[in-house]
Amino acid sequence: MTPLLSVEKLNVFYDAFQAVHDVDLTVGEGEIVSIIGANGAGKSSFLKALVRQAGRVTGSARLDGCDLAALSTREIVAKGIALVPEGRKLFPTLTIFENLRIGQELGRKGDIGFEQVYEWFPVLRERRDSRARELSGGQQQMVALGRALLANPRLLLCDEISLGLAPRVVNELYAIIPQVRERGVAVVVVEQDISRSLAVADRFVCFLEGEVSLSGRPADADRDTIMQHYFGGA
Ligand code: ATP
């Protein structure tokens, strides 16, 4: 069966600096894959490359067989990939509702509408008319996740959604991921918190200096091996 996402020999360059080296990755329909790795390992560059938001990209990335190389970011979102970017990237002076609506306008038609997002994150309904800048960090992250989900992606990319947030809020955010998968959406989670990342994933990939240093199923990987491939020196 063709995987939903199929990436071969993906490289990302920022001028002469190469941040991602020959990465191969497949993600199946409804699969949750986590990418772990230290600061600067190239995780964000990899995710951003999939939606044409990172430097110069070579190699191949296909969504359900469709080559993404020729498409713009907008076209890629419309095809079914949505990114929750590191740092959320909300429009601070727009309301929650207006921020969320952007996802719906740019995305695909599908089952995930405002009601579903408000069910997942009830606080967003209560505060729908507040400006994004007035929200707590956790609430802002819910908006960023909600905005991506309203695009009705087939593949959701989450970049460090736990960053700087209290564990209780992180739990709330991560609780949504299996529910999203139940709708057939595949998810790639980039996370520095290894335990959190492995707990949610069917499969993981570890990046070290822009290369895949280890991959497997969380249950099959022991902590020491992971740490060696996370920090290097394996
Ligand atoms: P972090 O957890 O810190 O976000 P990461 O694993 O996501 O790390 P990237 O953000 O992809 O890693 O960065 C990989 C490398 O590429 C780093 O050395 C970083 O300094 C470099 N880099 C990232 N973005 C740019 C850019 N726009 N211009 C130049 N270099 C960049």
Boltz pocket constraint, residues with backbone or C-beta under 6 A from the ligand:
constraints:
  - pocket:
      binder: B
      contacts: [[A, 14], [A, 17], [A, 19], [A, 37], [A, 38], [A, 39], [A, 40], [A, 41], [A, 42], [A, 43], [A, 44], [A, 45], [A, 46], [A, 86], [A, 192]]
      max_distance: 6.0
